Amino acid sequence: MEETRSLDELSRELDELRASRARVVMTADADRRGIERGLHDGVQQDLVALAVNLQLARELADSDPAALKAHLEEIAQDVRDALESARALAHDVYPSLLVDRGLVEALRGAAPRVGFPTRVEAAGERYPPEIEAAAYFCCVEALDAVGWATPGVQATVGIRQEDSTLVFDVVIDGVPRRDEPDLGATLTTANDRLGAVGGRLSVSSEEGRTRVVGTIPLES
């Protein structure tokens, strides 16, 4: 009986692993499609507008030099828009702060874009790149999932090391609307991402507060 139960548990674990790998592939494909849309609808359109305005500027230089100055200001705005689109797309793919300054600075850089007050409490230690990436994207996913929160929501992100384990703690204070799904059910990608580096994710809720905790071993 014990052997049968062990085989059943092993079979379930293998099924979960296959499902997790399939989700990782699907998520990667969706991310690539998102990048393509960002390039097409954002950067590419900005560059097309810039090319059109440059052609018009060439014509104005010959026919209406007085109007050229105002048009050059429009071109300058087109350049700024294109740069902003490129920066936003690059940040979504992999923020430069995460590479250059590490996990804590990257999270502090992301906090203003969350849409509600978010405080990051951590020292600035560096960790292996794959560990920092897993923790960063899981924290951001947890914060992004708080679209269900009522006005007045705020969050705190904590990063700490406990022995040979990196722990991140996302505490979200705010009352969810009743018609929204449970936060834990929306963090499948984060759970799969942590599983790929041997980590674990847990979500707990109490009145007015939701906590997402992830652990990642620092030693294999």
N, C-alpha and C positions, 0 to 999 in steps of 0.2 A: 504494500500500500504506500509506504514511504517513497519507494523508488518511482511508483507511478505518479505520485504528487510532484516529485522533483522533475520528472520528465515533462509534466504538464506546465510547471513553472518555467522550465527552460524553453518550452515551445512558445509560451506567452512572451517571454523576454525577446526571443528571436523575432516574433511577429511585431512587437513594439519597435525593435531596432529597424526592421525593414520599413515600417511605416514612417519612422523618424527620418530615415535616409531619403525616402520618397518625398517627404515634406521639404527636406533641405533642398533637393533638386528643384522642386516646384517653386520654392521661395527664390532660389537663385535665378530661375528663368523669369519670374515675375520682376525681380530687381533689374534684370537686363532689359526687359520690356519698358520698365519705368525710365531707365536711363535713355533708351531710344526715344521715348516720348519727350523727355526733357530736352534732348538735343534737337528734336524736330520742332517742337512747339515753342521752345524758348530760345536757345542759342542760335539755331538756324534762322528763325524768323527775324531775330534782331540783326543778324548779319545781312539778310536779304534787304531789310529796311535801310541798313547802312549803305549797301551797294547802290540802291535806288537814289538815296539822297546824295551820294557822291557824284553820281551821273548828273543829277540836277544842278549840283554845285558847279560842275564843269561848264554847263550851259549858261548858268548865271554869271560866271566869270567873264563871259564874252558879251552877254546881252544885257545884264542888269547888275553891274558891280555893287551898286548900293544895297541891293537885297541879299548879296552874298553873305554879309556879316551875320545877319539873322539866321540865315540857313545853316551857316557853319555852327551856330549854337545848337541847332537841332541835331546836327551830326554828332556834336560832342555828347549830347544826351543819348543818342543811339549807342555810342561807344560805351557810355556808363551802364546803360541797360544790358548790353551784351556781356560786359565784365561781371555785372551782378548775377546774371543768369548762369554764367560759367562758374562763378564762385559757389552759388547755391547748389548747383549740380555736383560739383567736386566735393562739397561738404557732405551731401547726402551719400555719395559713394564711399568716401573715407575721409573724415576731417583731417586737415593738415595738423591741427593742434594735437591730435592723438599721436601722430608720428613724432612731431617735434618736441612736444611738452609733456605728453603722457596723459594717463586716464583722468586724473583730477582736473587738470587745466582744460581738457576737452569737454568734460561735463560742465564745468563753469562757463565755457564758451557756448554750450548748447542751452543752458538754463534760460537766458533771455528769450529764446525762440519758442519756449514751451507754451506760452500763452497765459500762464498764471505764476504767481511768486514761487520760485524754487530755489532752495538754499542747498549748497553742497558743503558738507562737513567732512574734511579729510586732509591728511598730510599729502605731500607731493611725491611719494615714493614711486619709482618706476618698476614695472613688472614685465615679463616677457610679452612681446607684441600680440601673440594670439590670446593671452589672458586679458590684456587691456582691451582688445577689440571685443571680446565676448562680453566683458563686464559693461563696457560703454554702450554697445548696441542694445543690451538687455535693459539697462537703466532707461535709455531713451525710449525704447518700446513701451516700457511700463508707464512712463510719463505721457507718451503720445496716446496711450489707451484711455486717458482720463478725459476724453471728450464727453463722457457720460456724467461728469461731475456738475453739480449745481454751482452758481456763482459763489465766489468766496473761497474756492478750493485753493489750497497751498500744499507744497510738498517739500520734503527734506530728503536729500540723498546722502547717505553715509558710506564711506569706503574705509575699511580697516583690515588689518592682517591679524589673524588669530593662529598662532603657531605657524604651521605650514599651509594655511588656507587663507585665500582672499575672500572677504565677505563684503557684499554690497547690500545696502538696506534702503529701499525706497518707501518712505512713509507718506501717504497721501491723506491729508485731512480735508474732508468734504463729504457731503451727503449725496450718494448716487440717486439718480432718478429711478423710479420703480420699474420703468419699462425697459431699462437697459440690462444687457447680459452681465453675468458675473465676470469680474476682471480676470480671474484665473483662467477662464475659458478662452480669453482672447490672446493669451501669451504663449501660444503653441510654438511660434518661431523662436522666442527667447528660450523656452525650455529645450528645444532641439539644439539651439546654439550652445547652451551650457553643456548639454549632454555630449557634444562633440569634443569638449575639453575636460570631460570627466566631472563636470559640476552638476549642481542640483538647484532647483528653483522651488520656492514655496510661497503661497499667497494666503494671507489670513485677513479676516475682516471683523470689525466690531463696530458699534454704533458711531458713525461719523468718521471712521478711520479705516484705511486699507494699507496693509504692509506687504511688500514684495521683497523677499530675501533670497539672495543667490549666494552659493558657495562654490569656489573653484580651488581645487588642490594646486599648490604651487610646486609640489614635488611629485614626479611620476613614480 
